[in-house]
């Protein structure tokens, strides 16, 4: 018998603060979701003090360990943290914030009018959560040459890895400038950083491709063949793939809200910023 089972305070441990439907409904996960209720919802627990502290640690946020720990602790029914599809991530973050601090989220946005007026307002997170839409299917991306590309959403592992590599390359360039490298050395470093970022981006896109259907109906599923093809794509074609994959993360939850400028009375659309450094601040 474990210590927790013997603990007389166990009945007073954290309880789920909210239940939500994930946009993916558990698709695209390598490990099935546990604890789904009859409505297909998962329990989300409020943050602990340790979670809150980790979210204030810049290094832990940059390398992804803070986000991984947060989800592992607040959404324990998800066992495959790295495999969480991007379409679920925003819904999970909003649910954790709601379970911890309640339904109100204060934010501000700037109008594009001449005065650049900042308008402060309150977002109702319950309304955001109720807007979650289940994704039934992901349509193939049709390329200009008639090729159809069948994809699945990018996962947290790829997103965090890309963010970390981008940060590392920017830091390397800043250090090079501070150390007074020659122009030739700086140029070599810039080119090397660009190659690393490009290769990481290509790999992330290729990893999301399940199969490629050619115009003659030949189906290609070999991962290395797909990666080689993605590497050889013209920039506009690769950008089309990349943008379509990134846009999938916006399908599950509506982050757009209408705001009225406090100065010019004009209504405009603002986006809720779910960056963990500010969203949980």
N, C-alpha and C positions, 0 to 999 in steps of 0.2 A: 504494500500500500504506500502511495507517495505521501510526501509531507503535506501537499496541498489538500489531499483527501482528509488528513487529520487536522487541518487548520480550522479552528472554530470560526474564523472570520471569512471562510470561503464563500458563505452565503452573501457576503457584502462586497465581493469582488465586482469589478466593472461588468456591466450588462450592456447588450447592444443598445446603441442610442437611436438607431434607425435601420430599417431594412430597405434595400433598393434593388431594382432590376438593373443588371448590367446590359449595356447596349449589345454586346456580343452574345449574351445568354450562355456564356461558357464555351462558345465556339472558338477555335484557334488556340485553345489551351492544350498542352501536352498532358497535363494532369487534370482530371475532372474536378469541378468545383464540389465542395462538400457543403452540407447544411442548407441546401436550397429548400425554401418552404413551398407550400402548395401553390403559391402564386409565382414561383420561379425567382424569388428574391433572396439576397444574401444579407446576413447581419453585418453591421458596421459598428465598431466600438469607438468610444471617445479616446482621445489621446491621453497618454500619461505624461507626468512631468519630464520623464526621460526623453520621450518623443519630442516634446517642446524644446528641450535643450539642444537636441541633435539638429533640429531645424534652424537653429541659430548658429550652427557650426559651418562656416563657409566651406572648409575642406570636405566635410561629410556631405554637403549638398552637391558640390562639384563632382565628386567621384561616385555619387549615386547611393552611397551607403545609408544616408539619412532617409531617402525615399523608400529604399528597400526595407529598412527597419520599420518605418512608419506603417507601411502596408502590411508587413508581416504581423505587426502587433495589433493593428486596428481592424484588419480584415483577415483573420486567421483561417477562414475557409478557403482562401487562395493559397495553394501550396507552391505553385510555380510562379514566383514573383517576376523573374526575368522574362517569362513568357506572356505576361499580361499584354494584350494588344492595346495600341494607343487609343482606340475608340473607347476603351473602358477607363483609361487613366483619369481623365477629367471628371467623370462621374464619381469615381472613387475618392478623389481629392475633395470634391464638393461635399460628399456624404460624410467624410471624416471631419471636415470643418463644421458641418451642421450638427453632428453627434456631439462634438466637443463644446462649441460655443453658442449653439442655438441657431435659429433660422435667419437672424439679421446679420448682414455683412455690409459694413460701411466702406465706400470707395469714392473716388473722385475722378473726374475726367475733364479734359480741356476742350473747349469749343474752338472751331477753326475761324471764328469771327475775328475782327480786327483787334479786339481787346484781349483775345486769348483767355477768356474768362474760365476759371476753374469752377465746376459745379460739383458739389458734394451731395450724395444721395445714399439711400439704403437699398440693398438688394435682398429680396426674399429668397433664401436658398431653397425653401420648400417648393417654391414655384419653379425654380431651376431644376430641381430633382424630378418634379412631376412632368417636366418636358423631355425626360430621357426617352429616346426612341430605340426600339429593338431593331437591329440590323438583320434583315432576313437573308439578304444576299449581297454580294459585291460583284458588280458588273465588270466584265473584262475591259481592259484599256485597249482601244482600237488605234493602232498606229497608222501613219499616213500610207504605208505600203500594204495595208490590209491585214497585217499580223495582229492577232488578238492575244493579249497578255492577261493571264488569270493570276490574280494576286491575293494575298492575305495581308492584313494590317501589319505595319511595323510594330515590333514589340518594345517593351521597356528597356531590355538589354541593349538593343541597337540604338535607341534614343539616347540613353545615358552614356553609352560608349562614344557616340558621335559628339555629344556635348563636351565630354572630357577631352577628347582629342583636339577639338577646336580650341578649348581653353589652353591646353598644353602648347599648341603651336603659336598661339597669340603670346603666351608667356615667353616662349623661346625667342620670338622676334623682338619683344621688348627688352629682354636681357641682352640680346645681340647689340641693340642700339646703345644700351647703357655701357657695355664693355668697349665701345669704340671700335667695332670691327671695320675693316676696309669695305668699300662698296662692293668689291668682287665677292668677299666672304658673305656679306649680307645678301647679295643676290643669290648665291648658292643656297643659303639658308631659306630664303623666301621660296625658291623653286622646290626645295626638298619638302618644306611645310605644305606647299600647294599639292604636291604629289601625294603626300600622306592623307590630306583631307579628301582629295579626289578619289583615291583608292578606297578609303573608308566609306565614302558616299556610294560608290559603285557597289561595294560589297553589301551595304545595307539594302540597297534597292534590289540587287540580285537575290538576296536571302528572302525577300518578300514575294518572289515570283514562284508560283507553283508549277505552271506550265505555259508554254508558248505554242499557239496554234497558227501554223503557217497557212498561206492562202490555198495551198494544195491539200490542206487538211492533215498534214503531217504534224504530229504532236511531239514537242521536245520537252522533256522533264529532267534531263541530265544537268545537274547543278553547275558543273564546270563549263558546259556548253552555253548555258544561259548567262553565266558571268562573263564569258568571253564575248558573247553577243552584246551584252550591256556595255562592255568596255569599248566596243567598236561603234556604238551608236553616235550619230551626229549630235552635237550639243542640243539643238532644239528638240530632238526626239527623246534624248535622255531626260531633259528637263520636263517633258510631258509626263514621263513615267514618274519622276520624282515628285512633281506637284500633285499628281493624282493620288499617290500614296500618302502624301502629307495631308491632303484634304480629307482622307478617311477619318482622321482624328476628330474632325468637326461634325461628324454625322450623328454621334450618339447623344449629344447634349447641346442645348441652345445657349451659347455664351453671349449672344447679342441682346442688348437692351436699348430701348429708346430713352433718350435724355433730352430735357428741355433746358437750354442755356439760361442761366439766371440773369444774363445781361441783355441778349438780343431776342430772347424768347424762341429762337429757332430750335426745332427738334432735329436731333441727329442720332446716329447709331453708335453706341460704344460697346467695347468688348470687355468682358470680365477677365481680369488678369489672374490666371491660376498659378503664376510663378510661386512656388512654395516659400521663397524668401519673403514675399510680401503677403501672400494669401493667408498664411498662418501667423503673421506678425501681430 
